[in-house]
Amino acid sequence: EPTTALDVTVQAQILTLMKELKREFGASIVLITHDMGVVAQMADRVVIMQQGRIVEQGDVLPIFRSPRERYTQELLAAVPRLGAHAGTDGPPRIAATAAAAVPRTASPVLSVRDLAVFYGKKPGGLLGGKKQAAAVSDVSFDIFPGETLGLVGESGSGKSTTGKAVLGLIPFDGDVAIDGQQIGALSQRQMRPVRRSAQMIFQDPYASLDPRMAVGAAIAEPLLIHGIGNRSERTDRVADLLRRVGLGPDAASRYPHEFSGGQRQRICIARALAVNPKLIVADESVAALDVSVRARVLDLMLELQETMGLAYLFVSHDMAVIERMSHHVAVMRGGRIVEMGTRRAVFEDPQDAYTRALMAAVPLPDPPMRKSA
């Protein structure tokens, strides 16, 4: 998994380097990955494994063109493909019965104006301080009920910093309003009721769950913090949330290590939903998942959005995932938004050269479209 956590442009550079070294030294490569786009771009032969066994193997082109095993077919079908949603204005509908769309004239759940985040201390004092560096500058956007803003960019572009800042998790300058309330001058105690309206899902589900705490207790913790319900009501709420994310109520007594990565991310989603938020910031929330599990988690998030009217700030470096999930897209580079617009406008007619470079660097899950080193 040498490129799993990398953005598409750095990933492309690493893959090109691997091809060059392979050619220069005559080396063989065993490339372990869950990214079928990387497989298509790099592999001569493919071995497909499921539950510790090889279920299919062969040359890369026949495997992609006519896979024999059902598991291989499911893997390839789950791969998000850039351009698959061309001509549409929003994500695909998942829920059988979706809530009525909230009019765009409604007030935004999240309003951000001139957001700036600085690292380091201001110069001055006996020690002189450390020169400040701007991680985010002049970022402004709105997110409305039932809509997703996809925030995409390279590693270090400021997208995760933006996600943390808008929830008040790190200091910031500028104006941020959650559900109509400005949060910039609020203390941690004053922020507590605001946090009922906005929750976060992190990239690593295992690291964001206490391994010593049973899953039911982890999901109920926000309810305890906000004083919601009695013990019986919290137990019923946890059971309902586990059912809603596709896990049974019996999961409440188990611990995080007893679940797969995709199941742990579902648990984190259930915990984020516990206090009925209006906004969820998802920070690289599916980056560590394999393609089939990732597809199921994304479908779950879309279904919850449709049935509950959730607003998402969806932070990712995966352009295909951003295209699948977003109504609007903001492209960040060097701490600034360089392009922003509807999903259709950004992906079908990108105006900025950086946006076009990001899209061109996406590895295509199609061996005949392999890019030269």
Secondary structure as a PSIPRED ss2 file (coil, helix, strand):
# PSIPRED VFORMAT (PSIPRED V4.0)

   1 E C   1.000  0.000  0.000
   2 P C   1.000  0.000  0.000
   3 T C   1.000  0.000  0.000
   4 T C   1.000  0.000  0.000
   5 A C   1.000  0.000  0.000
   6 L C   1.000  0.000  0.000
   7 D C   1.000  0.000  0.000
   8 V H   0.000  1.000  0.000
   9 T H   0.000  1.000  0.000
  10 V H   0.000  1.000  0.000
  11 Q H   0.000  1.000  0.000
  12 A H   0.000  1.000  0.000
  13 Q H   0.000  1.000  0.000
  14 I H   0.000  1.000  0.000
  15 L H   0.000  1.000  0.000
  16 T H   0.000  1.000  0.000
  17 L H   0.000  1.000  0.000
  18 M H   0.000  1.000  0.000
  19 K H   0.000  1.000  0.000
  20 E H   0.000  1.000  0.000
  21 L H   0.000  1.000  0.000
  22 K H   0.000  1.000  0.000
  23 R H   0.000  1.000  0.000
  24 E H   0.000  1.000  0.000
  25 F H   0.000  1.000  0.000
  26 G C   1.000  0.000  0.000
  27 A C   1.000  0.000  0.000
  28 S C   1.000  0.000  0.000
  29 I C   1.000  0.000  0.000
  30 V C   1.000  0.000  0.000
  31 L C   1.000  0.000  0.000
  32 I C   1.000  0.000  0.000
  33 T C   1.000  0.000  0.000
  34 H C   1.000  0.000  0.000
  35 D C   1.000  0.000  0.000
  36 M H   0.000  1.000  0.000
  37 G H   0.000  1.000  0.000
  38 V H   0.000  1.000  0.000
  39 V H   0.000  1.000  0.000
  40 A H   0.000  1.000  0.000
  41 Q H   0.000  1.000  0.000
  42 M H   0.000  1.000  0.000
  43 A C   1.000  0.000  0.000
  44 D C   1.000  0.000  0.000
  45 R E   0.000  0.000  1.000
  46 V E   0.000  0.000  1.000
  47 V E   0.000  0.000  1.000
  48 I E   0.000  0.000  1.000
  49 M E   0.000  0.000  1.000
  50 Q E   0.000  0.000  1.000
  51 Q C   1.000  0.000  0.000
  52 G C   1.000  0.000  0.000
  53 R E   0.000  0.000  1.000
  54 I E   0.000  0.000  1.000
  55 V E   0.000  0.000  1.000
  56 E E   0.000  0.000  1.000
  57 Q E   0.000  0.000  1.000
  58 G E   0.000  0.000  1.000
  59 D E   0.000  0.000  1.000
  60 V H   0.000  1.000  0.000
  61 L H   0.000  1.000  0.000
  62 P H   0.000  1.000  0.000
  63 I H   0.000  1.000  0.000
  64 F H   0.000  1.000  0.000
  65 R H   0.000  1.000  0.000
  66 S C   1.000  0.000  0.000
  67 P C   1.000  0.000  0.000
  68 R C   1.000  0.000  0.000
  69 E C   1.000  0.000  0.000
  70 R H   0.000  1.000  0.000
  71 Y H   0.000  1.000  0.000
  72 T H   0.000  1.000  0.000
  73 Q H   0.000  1.000  0.000
  74 E H   0.000  1.000  0.000
  75 L H   0.000  1.000  0.000
  76 L H   0.000  1.000  0.000
  77 A H   0.000  1.000  0.000
  78 A C   1.000  0.000  0.000
  79 V C   1.000  0.000  0.000
  80 P C   1.000  0.000  0.000
  81 R C   1.000  0.000  0.000
  82 L C   1.000  0.000  0.000
  83 G C   1.000  0.000  0.000
  84 A C   1.000  0.000  0.000
  85 H C   1.000  0.000  0.000
  86 A C   1.000  0.000  0.000
  87 G C   1.000  0.000  0.000
  88 T C   1.000  0.000  0.000
  89 D C   1.000  0.000  0.000
  90 G C   1.000  0.000  0.000
  91 P C   1.000  0.000  0.000
  92 P C   1.000  0.000  0.000
  93 R C   1.000  0.000  0.000
  94 I C   1.000  0.000  0.000
  95 A C   1.000  0.000  0.000
  96 A C   1.000  0.000  0.000
  97 T C   1.000  0.000  0.000
  98 A C   1.000  0.000  0.000
  99 A C   1.000  0.000  0.000
 100 A C   1.000  0.000  0.000
 101 A C   1.000  0.000  0.000
 102 V C   1.000  0.000  0.000
 103 P C   1.000  0.000  0.000
 104 R C   1.000  0.000  0.000
 105 T C   1.000  0.000  0.000
 106 A C   1.000  0.000  0.000
 107 S C   1.000  0.000  0.000
 108 P C   1.000  0.000  0.000
 109 V C   1.000  0.000  0.000
 110 L E   0.000  0.000  1.000
 111 S E   0.000  0.000  1.000
 112 V E   0.000  0.000  1.000
 113 R E   0.000  0.000  1.000
 114 D E   0.000  0.000  1.000
 115 L E   0.000  0.000  1.000
 116 A E   0.000  0.000  1.000
 117 V E   0.000  0.000  1.000
 118 F E   0.000  0.000  1.000
 119 Y E   0.000  0.000  1.000
 120 G C   1.000  0.000  0.000
 121 K C   1.000  0.000  0.000
 122 K C   1.000  0.000  0.000
 123 P C   1.000  0.000  0.000
 124 G C   1.000  0.000  0.000
 125 G C   1.000  0.000  0.000
 126 L C   1.000  0.000  0.000
 127 L C   1.000  0.000  0.000
 128 G C   1.000  0.000  0.000
 129 G C   1.000  0.000  0.000
 130 K C   1.000  0.000  0.000
 131 K C   1.000  0.000  0.000
 132 Q C   1.000  0.000  0.000
 133 A E   0.000  0.000  1.000
 134 A E   0.000  0.000  1.000
 135 A E   0.000  0.000  1.000
 136 V E   0.000  0.000  1.000
 137 S E   0.000  0.000  1.000
 138 D E   0.000  0.000  1.000
 139 V E   0.000  0.000  1.000
 140 S E   0.000  0.000  1.000
 141 F E   0.000  0.000  1.000
 142 D E   0.000  0.000  1.000
 143 I E   0.000  0.000  1.000
 144 F C   1.000  0.000  0.000
 145 P C   1.000  0.000  0.000
 146 G C   1.000  0.000  0.000
 147 E C   1.000  0.000  0.000
 148 T E   0.000  0.000  1.000
 149 L E   0.000  0.000  1.000
 150 G E   0.000  0.000  1.000
 151 L E   0.000  0.000  1.000
 152 V E   0.000  0.000  1.000
 153 G E   0.000  0.000  1.000
 154 E C   1.000  0.000  0.000
 155 S C   1.000  0.000  0.000
 156 G C   1.000  0.000  0.000
 157 S C   1.000  0.000  0.000
 158 G C   1.000  0.000  0.000
 159 K H   0.000  1.000  0.000
 160 S H   0.000  1.000  0.000
 161 T H   0.000  1.000  0.000
 162 T H   0.000  1.000  0.000
 163 G H   0.000  1.000  0.000
 164 K H   0.000  1.000  0.000
 165 A H   0.000  1.000  0.000
 166 V H   0.000  1.000  0.000
 167 L C   1.000  0.000  0.000
 168 G C   1.000  0.000  0.000
 169 L C   1.000  0.000  0.000
 170 I C   1.000  0.000  0.000
 171 P C   1.000  0.000  0.000
 172 F C   1.000  0.000  0.000
 173 D E   0.000  0.000  1.000
 174 G E   0.000  0.000  1.000
 175 D E   0.000  0.000  1.000
 176 V E   0.000  0.000  1.000
 177 A E   0.000  0.000  1.000
 178 I E   0.000  0.000  1.000
 179 D C   1.000  0.000  0.000
 180 G C   1.000  0.000  0.000
 181 Q E   0.000  0.000  1.000
 182 Q E   0.000  0.000  1.000
 183 I C   1.000  0.000  0.000
 184 G C   1.000  0.000  0.000
 185 A C   1.000  0.000  0.000
 186 L C   1.000  0.000  0.000
 187 S C   1.000  0.000  0.000
 188 Q H   0.000  1.000  0.000
 189 R H   0.000  1.000  0.000
 190 Q H   0.000  1.000  0.000
 191 M H   0.000  1.000  0.000
 192 R H   0.000  1.000  0.000
 193 P H   0.000  1.000  0.000
 194 V H   0.000  1.000  0.000
 195 R C   1.000  0.000  0.000
 196 R C   1.000  0.000  0.000
 197 S C   1.000  0.000  0.000
 198 A E   0.000  0.000  1.000
 199 Q E   0.000  0.000  1.000
 200 M E   0.000  0.000  1.000
 201 I E   0.000  0.000  1.000
 202 F C   1.000  0.000  0.000
 203 Q C   1.000  0.000  0.000
 204 D C   1.000  0.000  0.000
 205 P C   1.000  0.000  0.000
 206 Y C   1.000  0.000  0.000
 207 A C   1.000  0.000  0.000
 208 S C   1.000  0.000  0.000
 209 L C   1.000  0.000  0.000
 210 D C   1.000  0.000  0.000
 211 P C   1.000  0.000  0.000
 212 R C   1.000  0.000  0.000
 213 M C   1.000  0.000  0.000
 214 A C   1.000  0.000  0.000
 215 V H   0.000  1.000  0.000
 216 G H   0.000  1.000  0.000
 217 A H   0.000  1.000  0.000
 218 A H   0.000  1.000  0.000
 219 I H   0.000  1.000  0.000
 220 A H   0.000  1.000  0.000
 221 E H   0.000  1.000  0.000
 222 P H   0.000  1.000  0.000
 223 L H   0.000  1.000  0.000
 224 L H   0.000  1.000  0.000
 225 I H   0.000  1.000  0.000
 226 H C   1.000  0.000  0.000
 227 G C   1.000  0.000  0.000
 228 I C   1.000  0.000  0.000
 229 G C   1.000  0.000  0.000
 230 N C   1.000  0.000  0.000
 231 R H   0.000  1.000  0.000
 232 S H   0.000  1.000  0.000
 233 E H   0.000  1.000  0.000
 234 R H   0.000  1.000  0.000
 235 T H   0.000  1.000  0.000
 236 D H   0.000  1.000  0.000
 237 R H   0.000  1.000  0.000
 238 V H   0.000  1.000  0.000
 239 A H   0.000  1.000  0.000
 240 D H   0.000  1.000  0.000
 241 L H   0.000  1.000  0.000
 242 L H   0.000  1.000  0.000
 243 R H   0.000  1.000  0.000
 244 R H   0.000  1.000  0.000
 245 V C   1.000  0.000  0.000
 246 G C   1.000  0.000  0.000
 247 L C   1.000  0.000  0.000
 248 G C   1.000  0.000  0.000
 249 P H   0.000  1.000  0.000
 250 D H   0.000  1.000  0.000
 251 A H   0.000  1.000  0.000
 252 A H   0.000  1.000  0.000
 253 S H   0.000  1.000  0.000
 254 R C   1.000  0.000  0.000
 255 Y C   1.000  0.000  0.000
 256 P H   0.000  1.000  0.000
 257 H H   0.000  1.000  0.000
 258 E H   0.000  1.000  0.000
 259 F C   1.000  0.000  0.000
 260 S C   1.000  0.000  0.000
 261 G H   0.000  1.000  0.000
 262 G H   0.000  1.000  0.000
 263 Q H   0.000  1.000  0.000
 264 R H   0.000  1.000  0.000
 265 Q H   0.000  1.000  0.000
 266 R H   0.000  1.000  0.000
 267 I H   0.000  1.000  0.000
 268 C H   0.000  1.000  0.000
 269 I H   0.000  1.000  0.000
 270 A H   0.000  1.000  0.000
 271 R H   0.000  1.000  0.000
 272 A H   0.000  1.000  0.000
 273 L H   0.000  1.000  0.000
 274 A C   1.000  0.000  0.000
 275 V C   1.000  0.000  0.000
 276 N C   1.000  0.000  0.000
 277 P C   1.000  0.000  0.000
 278 K C   1.000  0.000  0.000
 279 L E   0.000  0.000  1.000
 280 I E   0.000  0.000  1.000
 281 V E   0.000  0.000  1.000
 282 A E   0.000  0.000  1.000
 283 D E   0.000  0.000  1.000
 284 E C   1.000  0.000  0.000
 285 S C   1.000  0.000  0.000
 286 V C   1.000  0.000  0.000
 287 A C   1.000  0.000  0.000
 288 A C   1.000  0.000  0.000
 289 L C   1.000  0.000  0.000
 290 D C   1.000  0.000  0.000
 291 V H   0.000  1.000  0.000
 292 S H   0.000  1.000  0.000
 293 V H   0.000  1.000  0.000
 294 R H   0.000  1.000  0.000
 295 A H   0.000  1.000  0.000
 296 R H   0.000  1.000  0.000
 297 V H   0.000  1.000  0.000
 298 L H   0.000  1.000  0.000
 299 D H   0.000  1.000  0.000
 300 L H   0.000  1.000  0.000
 301 M H   0.000  1.000  0.000
 302 L H   0.000  1.000  0.000
 303 E H   0.000  1.000  0.000
 304 L H   0.000  1.000  0.000
 305 Q H   0.000  1.000  0.000
 306 E H   0.000  1.000  0.000
 307 T H   0.000  1.000  0.000
 308 M H   0.000  1.000  0.000
 309 G C   1.000  0.000  0.000
 310 L C   1.000  0.000  0.000
 311 A E   0.000  0.000  1.000
 312 Y E   0.000  0.000  1.000
 313 L E   0.000  0.000  1.000
 314 F E   0.000  0.000  1.000
 315 V E   0.000  0.000  1.000
 316 S E   0.000  0.000  1.000
 317 H C   1.000  0.000  0.000
 318 D C   1.000  0.000  0.000
 319 M H   0.000  1.000  0.000
 320 A H   0.000  1.000  0.000
 321 V H   0.000  1.000  0.000
 322 I H   0.000  1.000  0.000
 323 E H   0.000  1.000  0.000
 324 R H   0.000  1.000  0.000
 325 M H   0.000  1.000  0.000
 326 S C   1.000  0.000  0.000
 327 H C   1.000  0.000  0.000
 328 H E   0.000  0.000  1.000
 329 V E   0.000  0.000  1.000
 330 A E   0.000  0.000  1.000
 331 V E   0.000  0.000  1.000
 332 M E   0.000  0.000  1.000
 333 R E   0.000  0.000  1.000
 334 G C   1.000  0.000  0.000
 335 G C   1.000  0.000  0.000
 336 R E   0.000  0.000  1.000
 337 I E   0.000  0.000  1.000
 338 V E   0.000  0.000  1.000
 339 E E   0.000  0.000  1.000
 340 M E   0.000  0.000  1.000
 341 G E   0.000  0.000  1.000
 342 T E   0.000  0.000  1.000
 343 R H   0.000  1.000  0.000
 344 R H   0.000  1.000  0.000
 345 A H   0.000  1.000  0.000
 346 V H   0.000  1.000  0.000
 347 F H   0.000  1.000  0.000
 348 E H   0.000  1.000  0.000
 349 D C   1.000  0.000  0.000
 350 P C   1.000  0.000  0.000
 351 Q C   1.000  0.000  0.000
 352 D C   1.000  0.000  0.000
 353 A H   0.000  1.000  0.000
 354 Y H   0.000  1.000  0.000
 355 T H   0.000  1.000  0.000
 356 R H   0.000  1.000  0.000
 357 A H   0.000  1.000  0.000
 358 L H   0.000  1.000  0.000
 359 M H   0.000  1.000  0.000
 360 A H   0.000  1.000  0.000
 361 A C   1.000  0.000  0.000
 362 V C   1.000  0.000  0.000
 363 P C   1.000  0.000  0.000
 364 L C   1.000  0.000  0.000
 365 P C   1.000  0.000  0.000
 366 D C   1.000  0.000  0.000
 367 P H   0.000  1.000  0.000
 368 P H   0.000  1.000  0.000
 369 M H   0.000  1.000  0.000
 370 R C   1.000  0.000  0.000
 371 K C   1.000  0.000  0.000
 372 S C   1.000  0.000  0.000
 373 A C   1.000  0.000  0.000
